[in-house]
Amino acid sequence: MAVHTSPSEPRRFSGRSGLHFVLIFGLVNLFADMTYEAARSVTGPFLASLGASAFVVGSVTGFGEFLGYALRLASGRLADRTRLYWPVTLFGYLVQMASVPALALARVWPMAAVLICLERSGRATRNPPRDVMLAQAGEQMGRGWAFGVNEALDQIGAFLGPLLVAGVLAWRHSYSLAFGLLAIPALITLLLVLSARVTFPTAGRIEHAQETSAAGHYPRAYWWYCASAGLVGFGFADYSLIAYHFSRTHVVAGIWIPIFYALFMAAGGLGSLVVGKLFDRVGLVVLVPITLIVAVYAPLAFLGGFALALVGTLLWGVGLGAHESVMQAAVAHMVSSDRWGSAYGVFGAVFGVAWFLGSAALGAVYDRSITAAVVLAVAAQLLAIAPLVGAVRLLRSRH
């Protein structure tokens, strides 16, 4: 049910309309994730088939992630200043959904790299304004749960998409055919997001609180949390590099690589639901044990056999799903609502820069020593604990 008020009245989501908004956007993201996560599940082997090295794979996917987060700085500020949350969101989805099927036309790795980066740029454009609307919608139901439900529906699509690609590769072993078929869920995504716009035309124009943080700055807890998330992002090897390792070492057969990615996404969806609910109850401290546990993903994925590689991939998914669901909810709790879009953008920029640097570094180190790459990934994850604890303490003292 849409929210209808007169122009002079504050616009707010009720518990029912907020849940409706979360669910309809969950369906949007289900098909969006089915599209782009299907492509990402084979990005590493696809680039390798076009002649790319491990360094190129790590750098391209890392730079794509950098754009996917860093450009949120611009889109978040644009959305806050103009209040054009829906137009910015719609444009981002359009760019992202058009880029994935176009990979079917790529015949050299530089062309594929451009499309990969364009897809990430579209995601960067639409995420901050979308997250502002989700944060507003989740006020009554609990923001951790709202983002957790949305992330879980994301992951259902991210689970199904790689299975579709795996089936196409088993049938025809054609990357072009697989990418071309992804035009179907991409079109469904665009139709659903337009439907959400029609159903909730006032989303994003809900009145913001007028008070801002002291001296116009973000609180210290926010910056400590940014530092922690940056270290986590640095230590997360992009799945493209993990898939490259599986393909190169033959630890995991080619047909299993997108299936592993699908299972990783399923684990992420479950993790986002559980951790999102726990966040509403205990706060940011829930990420401390999660980060410790997930730190062991790298030695399992890069040094183990088939079974241990699967466990490492599942842990990677749980960790990323947990951080994806909590980070948006946590930022909304730390920063005044009139600056949510900008705060999401800054946070995304920090995470994206760290992801890019980490992916490039891990790819370069991997070319020389797999063990050294594992040590680097684990060290970054463990170093993230200290600033995370600092953010937790500052939030507790504030409340």
N, C-alpha and C positions, 0 to 999 in steps of 0.2 A: 504494500500500500504506500503510495507516495505521500509526501509531506506537503500539505497545502496551508498556507497562512497568508494573511494580507502583507503587503510590502513593508508596512510599518512595524510588524510584529517580529520578535526573534523567531527564527526557524530552528526547530529542534527535532531530532529523531525520537520517536517513542521506542519503547522496548520492542514492539512488534515490527514497526517500520524499519528499525535498525537491523533486526535479524533478517528481514526480507532483503534489505540492501546487501548485507554481508553474503547471503546465500546467492543472490543473483550475480554479484560480482565474483563469487566463488565459481559459478558456472562459466562466466567469462574467462576466468583464469584457468579453469580446467581445460578448455579447448585451446587457449593460448599456450599453455604449458605442453599440451599434447603436440602442438606444432613445433615450438622452438626447442623444447627439451629433446624431442625425437631427433632433431638435427644435431644438437649438441652431443648426443650419445655416441655419434660416429664421427664427430669433427676431427678427432685425432687421426684415426685410420684414413679418413677421407683426405685430409691434408697430406698425409704420408703417401697416399696413392698418387697424389699430384706432384710428388718429389720433395716435400718439405722435411726438414730435419727435426730432431727433438727440440732444438733451440728455437726454430721457427714456430713449431707447434706451441711451445710454451709462451713465446713472445706474442704471437697472434692472438691466442685465446686470452692471455693475460692482458694485452692491450684492449681487447674487446671488453673484458670485465672492467678495466679501468674506465673506458668510455661509459659502460653500463652503470657505473656508480658516480664518476666524476661529473658527468653532464647533468646529474640530478641537482647539482649546485645551482645551475642556471635555470632549470625547469622549476625547481622548488621556489626560487626567488621570484621568477616570473609569475607563477601561480599566486603567491602571496600578495604581490604588488597589484596584479590586475584582477584577482579573484576569478580568473577564467579557468577554473578547475576542470570543467568538462571539455572545453575546446582543446586544452593542452593534453588531456588524457586521451581524447579521441585521435589526435594527430599522432601521438606516440604509438598507439595500437596499430594505426594504419601503416606507419613506417615499418614496424616490427613484423607484422603479418605479411607484408609484401616482400620482405627480404628473404625469408626462409625458402619459399618455393623457387625463388630466382637462383638458388644454389644449384638447381638442376642444369643451369646453363653454364656453370663454371667449368672451364677446361684447364686452367692453370691456377696454382695456389695463390698468386697475388689477387686474382679476381675473387676467389673464394674468401680470401682474407678481408677484402673490402665489404663483401656482403655480410660476413660474420660480424664485423665492427658496426655495420649499419643496423643490423638486428639488435645488437646491444644498445646502440644509441636510441632506438625507438623505445626500448624497455626503460632506459634512463629517463626519457622524456615523460612517459606516462606514470611512472611509479610515485613520485612525490605528491602530485595532486590527487592521485587515487588513494594514497595512504592517508592523506588529510581527510578525505571523505569517509574512509573506513574507520579512522580514529573517532570521528564524530558519531558515526553509526554505532560504534562499540561502547559508547559512554554508559549506556544503561545495562548492557549485558556483560560488561567487563572487557577491556581492550585486549588483554592477553588471550581471552577465549575467542574474541572476534577475529583477531589476526591468526590465531591458531586454526580456527575453522576455515578461514580463507586459504591459509597455507595448505591445510589438509586436502581441500578440493583441488588446489593447484597440483598437489603431488599425485592425485589420482590421474590427472591428465598426463603428468610427467611420467607416470608408470605405464600408461597405455601407449603413449607415443613411441617410446623406444621399442616396445614389443611389435608395433606396426612396422617399424624400420627393420627389425630383426626378421620378421616374416617376409618382407620384400627382398631382403638380401639373401635369405635362404632360398627363395623362389627364383629370383632372377640375378642376384648378386649385382644389382645396378643401383649405384648411388643416385643417379639422375632420376630414375623412376621413383625411388623412395622420396626424394625431395619434392618431386612433382606432385605426388599424391598428398603431400602435406598442405597443398592449396585448399583441400576440402575443410579440415578443421580451422584453417586460417580464416576462411570465409565465414564459417559459423561463429568464430570469435567476434568478427566485426559486426555481424548481425545482432549478436547478443549484447555487445557493448552499446550499440545504438538503441536497443530496447531498454537497457538500463537508463540511458539518458532520457528517454521519453517517459519512463516510469518515475524517475526521481529528478525532475528538472531543477529543483532547488538545492540538491546536494552540492556542497562546496560553497554555498552562499549562506550557510547557517552562520549566525552571528558569532564572531570570535570574542573571547574575553579581551577587555581593553588593557588590562594590566600586563606589563612586560617585566622581565627579570631586571635586577638592579643594573643601572647604568646602561641598559640596552644590551647587556652581554648575556651569553648563555651561562648557566650555572657551572661551577667547577665539576660537579658530578658528571655532567654531560661530556666534558672534555676528557675526564678519566675514562669514561665508557668508550669514547671515540678511540682513545689510545689502545684500550684492550681489544676492541673490535678490529683495529688495524693490524695488530699482531696476530689475531686469529686469522684474518684474511691473508696475511703474508704466509702463514703456515699451511693454508689449504691449497694443496696442489690441485689445479683445475682438472676435472675429470678427463679432459682431452689428453693431458700428460699421463694420467693413470692408464687410459685406454691405449695410448702409444706404447707404454711399458708392457701391457698385456700382449699387444700385437707383436712387439719386437722380441719378447722373450718366449712367446708361445705358452706362457703360464695359463692363459685363458684363450680358448679357441675363438676365432673371429665372430662366429655366430652368437657366442655367449657375451660378448662385450656390450651390446645394447641391452641384453637381458640383465646383466649386472647393473647397468645404469637404471633400468626400470625398478629393480629391487632396491637400489639406493634411494630412489625417489619415494618408494613406498615406505621405507624406514624413515625418511624425512617427514612424510606426512603424519605418521604415527607420533614421531618425536615432537612435531609442532603442536599437536593437540594436547599431549600430556604436559609439555613444558609451558605452553600458553596458559593452561588452567592453573598450573603450579605458580606461575608468575603472578596471577591475580591474587593468590593466597599468601605467598611468602615474599614476592618481589624479586629484584634482580639477582639476589644471592643464589637463585636456582641455577644460574649459569656456571657457578664455580665448579661443582662436581661434574657437570656436563663437559666442561672444557678439559678437565683432568682426564676423564675417561676417553674422550675423543682424540686426545693427543697420541694415542697408540695406533691410530688408523694408518699412519705412514709406514711403520715397519711391517705391519701385516699386509698392506696392499702392495708394497714394493719389494719385500724380501721373502714373503711367504709363498706357498704353493697355492693351488686352486682354492682349497677350503679357507685358508687364512686370508687369501686375497678377497674372498667374498665377505668374510667378517670385517675386514678393514674397510671395504666399500660400504657396508651397512653402517659402520660407525661414522664414516665420513658423512653419510646421508643424515643420520640422527643429529650430528653436530650442526650441520648446515641448516637443517630444518628448524632446530631449536633456536639458533641465532636469528634466522629469518623471521620467525614468529615473534620473538621477544623484542628484537631491536626496534621495531616500529612502535610497539606498545610502550616500551621503556622511554623512548624519546618523547612520546606524548605526555608521559608522566613528569618528565624533567623540565619541559619547556612550555611557556605560555602558548595558548592555542593560536594567537595571532601570528606566531612565528613557526608554526609546525612545518609548513612547506619548506621554508629556508633551512630549518633544523634538519629535516630529512635530507635535504640536498647536501648540506655540509657533511653530515654523517656519511652519506653515500660516497662523497668525494674522498674522504679519508679512507674508507674501506676499499674503494676502487683503486686508489693509488697504491695502497698496500698490497692488494690482490695482484695488480700488474707487476709490481716489483718482485713479489714473491714468486709468481708464476715464471717470470723471466729468469730469476735467479735459480729456482729449482730446476728449470729446463737446462740452463747452462751447466749447473753442477752435475745434473744427471748424466750429461754427455761424457763426463769425466769419471764420476763415481756415484753409483746408485746409493751406496751406504752414506756418503756425505750428504746427499740430497735428503735422505731420511732424517739424519741428525739435524739438519737445518730446519726441517718442517716441525719436528718434535720440539726443538728449542723455542721456536717462535710461539707455539701453542702454550707451552709452560710459562713463558715470560708474560703472556696475556693475563695470567692469574692476578699478579700484583696490582695493576691499575684497575682491574675489575673489582677487587676487594676494596680498593680506595673509593671507587664510585659507590659501592654498597654502603660503606661507612658514612660517606657524606650525605647520602640520601636518608639514612637512619637518623643522623644528627639533625637534619633539616626538619624531619617529621616528628 
